[in-house]
Amino acid sequence: MRAMYPSEHRTVVEYLTGTMGKAPSPSYDPLRFAIDESRKRGLNCMRGLIPYRARHAQRRIPGIGESISKTKPNLAKQYGGSLWLDPGEKGVQDYSLSW
């Protein structure tokens, strides 16, 4: 699993810097920024969680060693070009609850 916010448990996504695992510099919390800026404008900011996508089909940057598709490949299933975790599988449930 990856995160677009500072996390001690998850790797920073490549969408922020172009490099998987590399945090923005100077460091900031993109989710906090989006929430704060939305509130200034009288808007609601909704966050979305995609806890079961392991790898997007259009991803061009290679995954890093701690990606679940590398560390627990038996949990990642291909569907529609992307890798997904099946929340009905006990191993996926255990993994999801561990963080």
N, C-alpha and C positions, 0 to 999 in steps of 0.2 A: 504494500500500500504506500501511496505517496501523499504528500500534503502541499497545499499552497499557503501554508501558514507555518510559523515556527513550531516545531514539534520535537520532543525528545524521543519519540517512538517511531516516527515516519521520516522517510527521505523527502527532501524538497524536490518538487517536480521541475522538469526542465523548462517548462513554459515561462518561468520567471527570469531565467538567466541564459537559457540556451544550453545549459549543462546540467544533467541529472545529478542531484545531490549537492549542487552549489547554491548556497543561499545568496540572496541579493546583497549587494554592498553599496551603500550603507544598509545595514539590516533594517527591515521593517516588516510589518505584518499586513500583507495585502488584503486579507479579510477585514481586519480592523479598519484599514484605510477606506475600503468600499463602504462599510457600515457608517463610518463617521461622515464621509462625503455625501452619502445618500440622505442621512438625517439632516445635514445642512440644507439640502434641497427639498426637504419635506417628502422624501421618497422612502419606501420600504425596501430593504435589501434582503433578499431571500438567499440563503445558502443552500447548496445542494450537496448531498453526499452520494458518492458512487462507490460504496464499499466493496462491491463485488466485481468491478472491472479490474483485471490484472494488467492488461496491455491494450491500448487502443489500436485499431487497424491502421490508422494513418500516421502512427508515430514513426518518425524518421530517425530519432536519436536512439542508439542502442541502450538497452537496460543495463543497470549496474548489478553487481553481484548480490546485493541484498534484496532485489526484487523477488516477490513471491513466485513469479514464473521461473525464477532460477533456483531459489532456496527450497521450494516445495512444488516442483513441476507437476506432481501427481494431483494437485488441487486445482490447477488451471486447465480449463477446457476451452477449445477453440469453438467459436460460434460467430458466424458472419464476419470472419476475418480478424476479430478481436479475441483476446483471451479473457475468460470470465471465471469467477469462482461460483460454484453452485451452493447457495445458502442452505440447501437441503442435505448437504453432505456433512457428516459429523466432524470430519477434519477441518472443514471450512468454518463451521460453528466454533470449534475450539480455538482456531487461529484468530477469528474475529473477536472473540471474547477475551483473548489474551492481551490485547492492547487497549 
